[in-house]
């Protein structure tokens, strides 16, 4: 397999690890990128963008990064908090009055951002089309009662997180979350990241491939003792292959990105909010967004978890290597983006071959270990 792109010789171990995935049959197509102290030191890609192996993966190939989208949404919210438009401690109903129905008047933005809002699924049936249309889904969220006492536990809001945070953003800013990201984050940074992909860009979109145990977490969460523990509707591994999914805004999980885009976004945050002379957000706002909101058991997975305001923190994928202030977000099947302010590093990895939990997917850890071996 030919690996294309750029790699600083100091980071040759990242190239070696990435190439090994293809040799071992773990990878089909993807990319990895590292930004260190504001400079791109790794930007590699390889493999194929389609299951039939007729389209080579290119530098500008886009792929659905699932929940890695959540971290970019978290940045958007942090920018509005810094501007005084939002307050993490404020009730969501301050910005979205209809949300106060059925006992939700005290749910805070912080609880939404840290998966403690009791709204990890809908109380009424909803098909995927309703979620993609936005309004039916957010209306159902606004009308329902919490599934459990808000603030009493953490149950991962796999898809509802994005609509909840996104509707708050839309109410206060006037733009959709996808539009805000395009105009305030992706555009200024030159980051090829999209929530809501236009039809002409379809030619760049990779086909998702469901590898071993890719859907095991859906089955695992479905068996949770808590009602609606997996979002309603249940996510489909191959949904990103549909035009309707790509066109819609699903800020909990349908960001289309390159590895370099994730690395640039997190590289900007790792160095205090300024990148290549352009300031997007202040250091204090980043630190406040990355401050811990929850540590304990995520009851959807029955696993330890730690969340900030939309970011995963203390992630075991990079535990022991990255500095304590690191933050980011993984994505279903393999993707990850994170910032390490202590090392000045932004990291992005994307793939179209979705694997299961780390017992069958060693890719993220191997790449991250290689980065820290080079630092």
Secondary structure as UniProt FT lines:
FT   STRAND          4..7
FT   HELIX           9..11
FT   HELIX           12..23
FT   TURN            24..25
FT   STRAND          29..36
FT   TURN            37..38
FT   STRAND          39..48
FT   TURN            51..52
FT   TURN            59..60
FT   STRAND          62..64
FT   TURN            66..67
FT   HELIX           68..82
FT   TURN            83..84
FT   TURN            88..89
FT   HELIX           92..94
FT   HELIX           97..103
FT   TURN            104..106
FT   HELIX           109..113
FT   TURN            114..115
FT   HELIX           128..132
FT   HELIX           135..143
FT   TURN            150..151
FT   TURN            158..159
FT   HELIX           160..173
FT   HELIX           177..181
FT   HELIX           182..186
FT   HELIX           187..189
FT   STRAND          193..194
FT   HELIX           199..204
FT   STRAND          209..210
FT   TURN            212..215
FT   HELIX           216..222
FT   TURN            227..228
FT   TURN            237..238
FT   HELIX           239..241
FT   HELIX           243..247
FT   TURN            251..253
FT   STRAND          256..257
FT   HELIX           259..270
FT   TURN            271..272
FT   STRAND          274..275
FT   TURN            276..277
FT   STRAND          278..279
FT   HELIX           283..289
FT   STRAND          294..298
FT   TURN            299..302
FT   STRAND          303..307
FT   STRAND          312..313
FT   TURN            316..321
FT   TURN            324..325
FT   STRAND          327..330
FT   TURN            332..333
FT   STRAND          336..340
FT   TURN            341..344
FT   STRAND          345..351
FT   STRAND          353..354
FT   TURN            358..360
FT   HELIX           363..374
//
